[in-house]
Amino acid sequence: MIVDVREIHEFQAEHIAGSINIPLSQLPELSLEFFKAYPQEPLIILCRMGPRAERARQYWLENNFCGPERMTVYQGGISQWKADGNPVHGG
């Protein structure tokens, strides 16, 4: 499962099909419900370039939402995703 932690307007402008948007600014409010709904899925976390995705991963680790084995930060974010030739919606 791909979790995009960019803000809503960034996600709406372009995103990966099937990804879920949980803006970093709303992580505290949305994380509990998200992990209740998706308790087992491996997560690929991304943002525009990578730093926000790493902050989200650290938040989830520090607050015991899930272990490190479930989460991978997509290095380079959606910018790298597109550079690798992968499709996005919008943009």
Secondary structure by P-SEA (a helix, b strand, c coil): cbbbcccaaaaaacccccccccccccccccaaaaaaacccccccccccccaaaaaaaaaaaaaccccccccccccccaaaaaaaccccccc
